[in-house]
Amino acid sequence: MKKEVFTFSVRDICEIALMAALAIVLDRFVKIPIGATGGSINISTLPLFLVALRHGWFKGFIASGIVYGLTTCLLDAYGMQFFVFDYLIAFGSIAIGGLFSKLIFRNYNKSKALNIVISFALVVAVVAIFFVIRTLSASMDSMIFYGYTFGASVAYNVSYIGPSCIAVAVLLCLLFPAISLINKFYPSSFLKEEYDEAEENE
C-alpha cells in the first residue's frame, strides 16, 4: 500500500474534520424522522462519500465509521450497545467508495460519454453497496434489541435508508463535475497521481 492511503497531512485533517462536521449537522438538523425507534431520511452521508472518494478507504473509514459514527451514536443517546452494527459497520461501509475512487475518476477524466457513464455507474454501485450493508447492520440491531423479525426489521430500515441513499446517489452524480474540478485544482494526496497523469495526457 502506498503511504498516501494511511498518512494524514494538515490539509487532509482539516478537510476530513469539516466534512465530518457537515455530516453531523445534516444528520441533526436536515432530516425527515421515520418511526419511533430512530431513523430518518437525510443526506448526511454525502460529505462522508466525498471523503472516501477524495482520500481513499482508510481515511474514509476514519471519517465515517469512527468520527461520524461515534459522535452521532453519542448524540442519538440510544446507548453504546448500538455502536458496532448501527454506526461503526453501517457508516464505516462508506469507505468502500475509496476502493473504487481512482477507477471512478480515471474514467471520468477521459471525458468520453461511455467512460463518464461508467464512472457514474460505479458511484451508484458504491452507494448501493453501502445501502445493503447499512440495511443489514441496522436490521441486526432491530432484531437483537427490539425483537423485530428479519422481514419486519429490513422493511423498516429500507423505508428510510432507501430514500436517503437514492438522494445521495443523485446528488453525487449531479455534483461530480464540481468534485472533479476541485480535484483538478486541489487534489488530495490520494488522487494527486491520477490527476497528474490526466494533465500529462491532455
C-alpha positions as CSV (number, residue, x, y, z in Angstrom):
1,M,0.0,0.0,0.0
2,K,1.2,3.5,-0.8
3,K,1.8,5.8,2.2
4,E,-0.8,8.4,1.0
5,V,-3.6,5.9,1.9
6,F,-2.6,6.0,5.6
7,T,-0.8,9.3,6.2
8,F,-2.6,12.5,7.1
9,S,-1.5,15.9,6.0
10,V,-2.7,19.0,7.9
11,R,-5.0,19.8,4.9
12,D,-6.3,16.2,4.9
13,I,-7.2,16.5,8.6
14,C,-8.9,19.9,8.2
15,E,-10.9,18.8,5.2
16,I,-12.0,15.5,6.8
17,A,-12.9,17.3,10.0
18,L,-15.0,19.8,8.1
19,M,-16.8,17.1,6.1
20,A,-17.5,15.0,9.2
21,A,-18.8,18.1,11.0
22,L,-21.1,18.9,8.0
23,A,-22.4,15.4,8.0
24,I,-23.2,15.6,11.7
25,V,-25.0,19.0,11.1
26,L,-27.0,17.5,8.3
27,D,-27.9,14.5,10.4
28,R,-29.1,16.6,13.3
29,F,-31.0,19.4,11.5
30,V,-31.8,18.4,7.9
31,K,-33.9,15.3,8.1
32,I,-37.3,13.7,8.0
33,P,-37.7,11.5,11.1
34,I,-39.2,8.0,10.5
35,G,-40.7,5.8,13.2
36,A,-40.3,5.8,17.0
37,T,-37.2,3.7,17.2
38,G,-35.0,6.1,15.3
39,G,-34.0,6.5,11.6
40,S,-34.6,9.4,9.3
41,I,-34.4,10.3,5.6
42,N,-31.4,12.6,5.2
43,I,-28.3,13.3,3.1
44,S,-25.8,13.3,6.0
45,T,-23.7,10.6,4.3
46,L,-23.0,12.9,1.2
47,P,-19.9,14.6,2.8
48,L,-18.7,11.2,4.0
49,F,-18.8,9.8,0.5
50,L,-16.8,12.8,-0.7
51,V,-14.1,12.0,1.9
52,A,-13.9,8.4,0.8
53,L,-13.8,9.3,-2.9
54,R,-11.1,12.0,-2.4
55,H,-9.0,10.4,0.3
56,G,-9.4,6.6,0.0
57,W,-10.9,3.8,2.0
58,F,-8.8,4.2,5.2
59,K,-9.4,7.9,5.8
60,G,-13.0,7.3,4.6
61,F,-13.4,4.8,7.4
62,I,-11.9,7.0,10.0
63,A,-14.3,9.9,9.0
64,S,-17.5,7.8,8.6
65,G,-17.1,4.9,11.0
66,I,-15.1,6.4,13.8
67,V,-15.6,10.2,13.9
68,Y,-19.1,10.4,12.5
69,G,-20.3,7.1,13.8
70,L,-19.1,7.6,17.4
71,T,-20.3,11.2,17.5
72,T,-23.8,10.5,16.2
73,C,-24.1,7.4,18.4
74,L,-23.4,9.6,21.5
75,L,-25.7,12.4,20.3
76,D,-28.5,10.0,19.5
77,A,-28.2,8.7,23.1
78,Y,-29.7,5.2,22.3
79,G,-26.7,3.6,24.1
80,M,-23.3,2.3,23.1
81,Q,-24.7,-1.2,22.6
82,F,-25.9,0.1,19.2
83,F,-22.5,1.4,18.1
84,V,-21.0,-1.6,16.4
85,F,-23.8,-2.5,14.0
86,D,-25.8,0.7,13.7
87,Y,-22.9,3.1,13.4
88,L,-19.4,1.6,13.1
89,I,-20.2,-1.0,10.4
90,A,-23.2,0.7,8.9
91,F,-21.5,4.1,8.3
92,G,-18.0,2.7,8.1
93,S,-19.0,0.8,4.9
94,I,-19.0,4.2,3.1
95,A,-15.2,3.6,3.0
96,I,-15.8,1.1,0.2
97,G,-16.1,4.2,-2.1
98,G,-12.3,4.7,-1.6
99,L,-11.6,1.3,-3.1
100,F,-13.2,2.4,-6.4
101,S,-12.2,6.1,-6.2
102,K,-9.3,6.0,-8.6
103,L,-11.2,3.9,-11.2
104,I,-14.2,6.3,-11.0
105,F,-12.1,9.5,-11.5
106,R,-9.9,7.8,-14.1
107,N,-12.9,7.0,-16.2
108,Y,-14.4,10.5,-15.7
109,N,-11.2,12.2,-16.7
110,K,-11.3,10.6,-20.1
111,S,-14.2,12.9,-20.9
112,K,-15.8,10.3,-23.2
113,A,-19.5,9.6,-22.9
114,L,-19.1,5.9,-22.2
115,N,-16.4,6.5,-19.6
116,I,-18.5,9.1,-17.9
117,V,-21.4,6.7,-17.8
118,I,-19.1,4.0,-16.3
119,S,-17.9,6.4,-13.6
120,F,-21.5,7.4,-12.7
121,A,-22.5,3.7,-12.6
122,L,-19.6,3.0,-10.2
123,V,-20.7,5.8,-8.0
124,V,-24.3,4.4,-7.9
125,A,-22.9,0.9,-7.3
126,V,-20.8,2.2,-4.3
127,V,-23.9,3.8,-2.8
128,A,-25.9,0.6,-3.4
129,I,-23.3,-1.5,-1.6
130,F,-23.5,0.9,1.3
131,F,-27.3,0.6,1.2
132,V,-27.1,-3.2,1.5
133,I,-24.5,-3.2,4.3
134,R,-26.2,-0.4,6.3
135,T,-29.6,-2.0,6.0
136,L,-28.4,-5.4,7.1
137,S,-26.4,-3.9,10.0
138,A,-29.3,-1.8,11.2
139,S,-31.6,-4.8,10.9
140,M,-29.4,-6.8,13.1
141,D,-29.8,-4.2,15.9
142,S,-33.6,-4.1,15.3
143,M,-33.8,-7.9,15.8
144,I,-31.4,-8.0,18.8
145,F,-32.7,-5.0,20.8
146,Y,-36.3,-4.5,19.6
147,G,-37.3,-8.1,18.9
148,Y,-38.3,-7.4,15.2
149,T,-38.4,-10.3,12.8
150,F,-35.9,-10.2,10.0
151,G,-38.5,-9.3,7.4
152,A,-40.0,-6.5,9.6
153,S,-36.6,-5.1,10.5
154,V,-35.5,-5.0,6.9
155,A,-38.7,-3.4,5.8
156,Y,-38.5,-0.7,8.5
157,N,-34.9,0.1,7.8
158,V,-35.3,0.2,4.0
159,S,-38.1,2.8,4.5
160,Y,-35.6,5.5,5.4
161,I,-32.2,4.2,4.3
162,G,-33.5,3.6,0.7
163,P,-34.7,7.1,0.0
164,S,-31.6,8.6,1.7
165,C,-29.3,6.5,-0.5
166,I,-31.2,7.4,-3.7
167,A,-31.0,11.1,-2.8
168,V,-27.2,10.8,-2.1
169,A,-26.5,8.9,-5.3
170,V,-28.4,11.5,-7.4
171,L,-26.6,14.4,-5.6
172,L,-23.2,12.8,-6.1
173,C,-23.8,12.4,-9.8
174,L,-25.0,16.0,-10.1
175,L,-22.1,17.3,-8.1
176,F,-19.5,15.2,-9.9
177,P,-18.3,17.9,-12.4
178,A,-17.7,20.2,-9.4
179,I,-16.0,17.4,-7.4
180,S,-13.7,16.7,-10.4
181,L,-12.8,20.4,-10.8
182,I,-11.9,20.6,-7.1
183,N,-9.7,17.5,-7.5
184,K,-8.0,19.1,-10.5
185,F,-7.0,22.3,-8.6
186,Y,-6.8,20.8,-5.1
187,P,-6.1,17.1,-5.5
188,S,-5.8,15.1,-2.3
189,S,-2.6,13.2,-1.8
190,F,-4.6,10.0,-2.6
191,L,-5.6,11.3,-6.0
192,K,-2.7,13.5,-6.9
193,E,-1.1,10.9,-9.1
194,E,-4.3,10.3,-11.1
195,Y,-4.7,14.0,-11.9
196,D,-1.0,14.5,-12.7
197,E,-1.3,11.7,-15.3
198,A,-4.6,13.2,-16.6
199,E,-2.8,16.6,-17.1
200,E,0.1,14.9,-18.9
201,N,-2.3,13.2,-21.3
202,E,-4.2,16.3,-22.2
